[in-house]
């Protein structure tokens, strides 16, 4: 798994640093989506967390600009403990047993996502959408929402 992740990060970094790189090119975006989804399917939760952090820091998964589409991605058991995510979509993703403990989420979309047994304990959830998400046995112990901040 370390080799799979290292190869993905190396390939992506080289591409991102190239002079003519853009996600506005639909062919490039399609290839990167396929590469990303394939790689995610080969990783454990900790390494999936590293991959998501890399893409987020590289502004490759924010939904206000051209990005890699993570729709239907296998993000099961992804560990994003103690992290900050803004303007990201995990719509229709498989986030079974995902860990978002002590995570700050703002303008994050989980529409129609599979979040069975996911943990959002001690997290700050601001303008987070769970529309039609499956939250069976998900945990929100001491999670704070923007609604909570108003009361």
N, C-alpha and C positions, 0 to 999 in steps of 0.2 A: 504494500500500500504506500509506503514511503517513496518508492521508485515511481509509482503511478503519479502521485501528487507532485513530486519534484520535476518530472518530465512535463506535466501540464503547466506548472508555474514557469518553468524555463521557456517553453514554447510560447506561452501567453506574453511573458515579459518581452521576449524578442519581438513579437508582433506589435505589441503596444508601443515599443520604442522605435519602430520603423517610421520613417518620414511620412509615408502616405497612409498610415493607419487611420481608419475611421469605421465606426459602426453604422454610419449612414449608408454604406454599401451593403445592399441586401444579401448578396452572396457571402460576403465576409461574415455578416451577422448570423446567417444560417449555418455556416461551417463552424463558427465558434459555439453556437448553441448546441450543435450535435456533439462537438468535442467536450463541452462542459457537461452535458447530460450523461454522456458515456463515462466520463471520469467520475462524476458523482456516484454513479452506480457501482463503482469499484472501491469506494472508500468507506471507512468507518466514520462514526459521528464526529470524533475529534478532528480528523483530517478534512471532513466536509466543512467544519467550522473554519478551518484555515483557508480553504478554497473560497468560501463566501466572504470572509474578511478581505482576502486579496482582491476579489472582484469589486467589493464595495469601496475599498481604498482607492482602487484604480478607476472609480466612477463608471464601472461597466454594468451595474445592475440598478441604477437609480432610474425611476420612471419619468423624470422630467426631461430626459435627453435620450438619444438612441442608446439602447442597452441590449445586453444579452437576455433573451426571454427565458425565464426560469419556470414558465408554465409547465406543469406536469413533472417537474424535477423530483428525483428521489433524494429528498433531504431528511429522510428518516434518521433519527438519533443525532441530528446535527447539534453541535454544542456551541452556542453563542453566549455563554455565560459572561456576565460583566462586560457587555459590549454596548455600543450605541449604533443604531441603525435609523436612517432617515430616508424617506421616499423610496422604499423598496417594495416590490410586489412578489409575494410567494403564492399567488393565485393558483389554485388547483394543484398545488404541490403536495407531495407526500411528506408530511412533517410528523409522522408517527413517532412518538417518544422524543420529540425535539426538546432541547433544553435552552430556555431563554431566561434563566435565573439571573436576577440583579441586572437585567438588560433594560436599556432605555430605547423604546420604540416610538417613533414619531412618524405619522403619515405612512404607516406600513399596511399593506393589503394582504389579508389571508383569505380572500373570497374563495369559497368552495374548496378550501384546503382540508386535508386530512390531518387533524391535530389531536388524534386520540392519544391520551396519556401524556400530552405535551405539558411542560412546566413553565409557567410564567411567574413563579414565586418571587416576591420582592422586586418585581419589575415596575417600571414606569411606562404606562401605555397611553400615549397621547394621539388621538385621532387615528386609532387602529381599527381596521374593519375586519370583522369576522363573519361577514354576510355569507350565509349558507355553509359555513365551515363546520366540520364534524369535530366538536369539542368534547366528545365522550371521555369522561374521566380526566380531563385536562385540569391542571391545578393553577389557581390564581391566589395562593396564600400571600396575604399582605401586598398584593399588587395594587398599584395606584393608577387610576385613570384620570383623564382630564376632567371628567364629571366629578370625581372625588375631590379634585383640587378646588372646585367651585363651592363645595359645601363646608 
